Amino acid sequence: MTDPDVRDAIMTATYEALCEHGYTDLTAQDIADRTDKSKSLLFYHYDSKEDLVADFVDYLVERFDEWIAETRDLTPSERLATFVDWFLYGSGDDDERQSFHTAMLEIRTQAPYNEQYRKELRKSDDRLREIAEEILRNGIETGEFTDHDPEETAALLIATLDGARIRQLTLAEDDYIGQVRSAMVARIFDDILAEDVSFPEGLLPDEIDIEGGVDGTSDLGPSSETRQPEDEHGSSEDGAE
């Protein structure tokens, strides 16, 4: 697609439709109803629902890269905390975030049978690990992190974060991700942080534009609120999600 404005409109409509209907019940008409485009025009740009959703996952990766670029002025420990809290808490209100992440989980379950989805989801997973490795390597270079294997730590980090979110989504254990964050700080990050460095709390930027995420995709949605992590007992701070 050559017109970025048209693509942005379609991608935003796809996000909204996924939040409302989920993936399984999603139709091209649901997306068209949220734009000034007809369903036939959607199929002018995309051959099928699967083609459109695959492009949506790719779009999320692109927006994730834009969001990551905005964190590069932070210290490595601040970037790591921001990355972790974005992955665990995302953006949007509770219902919107839950609905969108559930829809993305539905898409992921299609990947074993859909090469197009598998390709895009693999791309998003690779990008997540690349960014985590970049942050960890930068921390070693600046002296904020002790010497360790960034590739191995990044793989453990992504697997832990991904597993925590899937468990929260599928079992409705809302306190679980707060417990995982506390455990990660105690069991993983304390081992790699330099002695004079502590792991920051709640550093998500005030604005996370799409509509960005990669759900390991880790998923981003429209937001105008700062997300804060739960405390070590799993309860939310005032103003947190």
C-alpha positions in Angstrom: 0.0 0.0 0.0 1.5 3.3 -1.1 -0.7 5.8 0.9 0.4 5.8 4.5 -2.7 7.7 5.7 -5.0 5.1 4.3 -3.0 2.4 5.9 -3.0 4.2 9.2 -6.8 4.5 9.1 -7.2 0.8 8.3 -4.7 -0.3 10.9 -6.4 1.8 13.6 -9.8 0.4 12.6 -8.4 -3.1 12.8 -7.1 -2.4 16.3 -10.5 -1.1 17.4 -12.4 -4.0 15.7 -10.1 -6.6 17.3 -10.7 -5.0 20.7 -14.5 -5.3 20.2 -14.9 -8.6 18.4 -11.7 -10.6 18.9 -10.0 -12.3 16.1 -12.3 -15.3 15.5 -15.4 -13.1 15.0 -13.6 -10.3 13.2 -14.9 -9.5 9.7 -13.8 -7.1 7.0 -17.1 -5.3 7.5 -16.2 -4.7 11.1 -13.1 -2.9 10.0 -14.7 -1.0 7.2 -17.4 0.3 9.5 -14.7 2.1 11.5 -13.3 3.9 8.4 -14.7 5.8 5.5 -13.8 2.9 3.3 -16.1 0.2 1.9 -15.4 -3.5 2.4 -14.7 -3.7 -1.3 -12.0 -1.1 -1.0 -10.4 -3.0 1.8 -10.1 -6.0 -0.5 -8.6 -3.7 -3.1 -5.7 -3.3 -0.7 -5.7 -6.7 0.9 -6.5 -10.1 -0.7 -8.1 -11.5 2.5 -8.8 -11.1 6.2 -5.6 -13.0 6.8 -3.6 -10.7 4.6 -4.9 -7.6 6.4 -4.2 -9.1 9.9 -0.7 -10.1 8.9 -0.1 -6.5 7.8 -1.5 -5.3 11.1 1.1 -7.4 13.0 3.8 -5.9 10.8 2.4 -2.4 11.5 2.7 -3.1 15.2 6.4 -3.9 14.8 6.9 -0.7 12.9 5.2 1.4 15.6 7.2 -0.5 18.3 10.4 0.6 16.6 9.1 4.2 16.6 8.3 3.9 20.3 11.7 2.4 21.1 13.5 5.2 19.4 11.8 7.6 21.9 13.4 5.7 24.8 17.0 6.0 23.6 17.8 9.1 25.7 17.1 7.1 28.9 19.8 5.2 30.8 20.0 1.5 30.1 18.4 0.6 33.4 15.5 3.0 32.7 15.1 1.6 29.2 15.0 -1.9 30.6 12.4 -0.9 33.2 10.3 0.8 30.5 10.6 -2.2 28.2 9.5 -4.6 31.0 6.5 -2.4 32.1 5.4 -1.8 28.5 5.5 -5.6 27.9 3.6 -6.5 31.1 1.2 -3.6 31.4 0.8 -2.2 27.9 -1.4 0.7 27.2 -5.1 1.6 27.1 -7.6 1.0 29.9 -8.0 -2.4 31.5 -10.9 -3.7 29.4 -9.3 -2.4 26.1 -5.9 -3.9 26.9 -7.4 -7.2 28.0 -9.6 -7.4 24.8 -6.7 -6.6 22.5 -4.2 -8.9 24.1 -6.8 -11.7 24.0 -7.3 -11.1 20.3 -3.6 -11.2 19.7 -3.4 -14.5 21.6 -6.1 -15.8 19.2 -4.0 -14.8 16.3 -1.0 -16.5 17.8 -2.9 -19.8 18.1 -3.4 -19.7 14.3 0.3 -19.4 13.6 1.0 -23.2 13.6 -1.4 -23.5 10.7 -0.8 -20.2 8.9 2.6 -19.5 7.4 1.8 -15.8 6.9 1.0 -15.3 10.6 3.9 -17.4 11.7 6.3 -15.2 9.6 5.0 -11.9 11.0 4.9 -13.2 14.6 8.4 -14.6 14.3 9.6 -11.2 13.0 8.0 -9.5 16.0 9.6 -11.9 18.4 13.0 -11.5 16.8 12.6 -7.7 17.1 11.7 -7.9 20.8 14.8 -9.9 21.5 17.0 -7.7 19.5 15.9 -4.6 21.5 16.3 -6.4 24.8 19.8 -7.5 23.8 20.6 -3.9 22.6 19.6 -2.5 26.0 21.6 -5.1 27.9 24.7 -4.6 25.8 24.5 -0.9 26.2 24.2 -1.3 30.0 27.4 -3.4 30.0 29.2 -0.8 28.0 28.1 2.1 30.3 28.9 0.1 33.4 25.3 0.0 34.7 25.1 -3.7 34.1 27.7 -6.3 35.1 29.3 -8.5 32.4 26.8 -11.3 31.3 25.5 -12.9 28.2 22.9 -10.4 26.7 21.5 -12.9 24.2 20.8 -15.5 26.9 19.4 -13.0 29.3 17.2 -11.4 26.6 15.8 -14.9 25.7 15.0 -15.5 29.4 13.5 -12.1 29.8 11.1 -12.4 26.8 10.0 -15.9 27.7 9.3 -14.8 31.2 7.3 -11.7 30.2 5.4 -13.6 27.5 4.5 -16.4 29.8 3.3 -14.1 32.5 1.0 -12.3 30.1 -0.4 -15.5 28.6 -1.1 -16.8 32.1 -2.8 -13.6 33.1 -5.0 -13.6 30.0 -6.0 -17.3 30.1 -6.4 -17.8 33.8 -7.5 -14.2 34.7 -4.9 -14.0 37.4 -4.5 -10.2 37.5 -2.0 -10.2 40.3 0.3 -12.6 38.5 2.2 -10.1 36.4 3.0 -7.9 39.4 4.4 -10.9 41.2 6.4 -11.8 38.1 7.9 -8.3 37.8 9.0 -8.4 41.5 10.5 -11.9 41.0 12.3 -10.7 37.9 13.9 -7.8 39.8 14.9 -10.1 42.6 16.1 -13.1 40.6 17.3 -11.7 37.3 18.0 -8.0 37.4 19.7 -7.9 40.8 22.3 -10.3 39.4 23.1 -8.0 36.4 22.8 -4.5 37.9 26.0 -2.9 39.1 26.2 -2.4 42.8 25.3 1.3 42.7 22.4 0.8 40.3 18.8 0.0 41.3 16.0 -1.1 39.1 13.6 1.9 38.4 9.9 1.8 38.9 7.1 2.7 36.5 8.7 4.4 33.6 6.2 4.1 30.8 6.0 7.3 28.8 2.8 9.4 29.1 2.0 8.8 25.5 2.3 5.4 23.7 0.9 5.9 20.3 -0.8 2.9 18.8 -1.4 2.0 18.6 2.0 0.5 18.9 2.8 -3.1 20.4 4.3 -6.3 19.5 2.9 -9.3 21.1 5.4 -11.4 21.0 4.1 -9.8 19.8 3.9 -7.4 22.6 0.9 -5.2 21.8 0.5 -1.5 21.8 -2.8 0.4 21.8 -3.7 4.1 21.9 -3.0 5.6 25.3 -2.8 8.9 27.1 -2.1 7.5 30.5 1.1 6.6 32.3 1.1 2.9 33.3 2.6 2.0 36.6 3.5 -1.5 37.8 1.8 -3.2 40.7 3.7 -3.4 43.9 5.4 -6.5 45.2 2.1 -7.7 46.7 0.3 -7.4 43.4 -1.8 -4.4 44.3 -2.0 -1.3 42.2 -0.6 2.1 43.2 -3.0 5.0 43.0 -3.6 5.8 39.3 -2.2 2.5 38.1 -4.0 0.1 35.9 
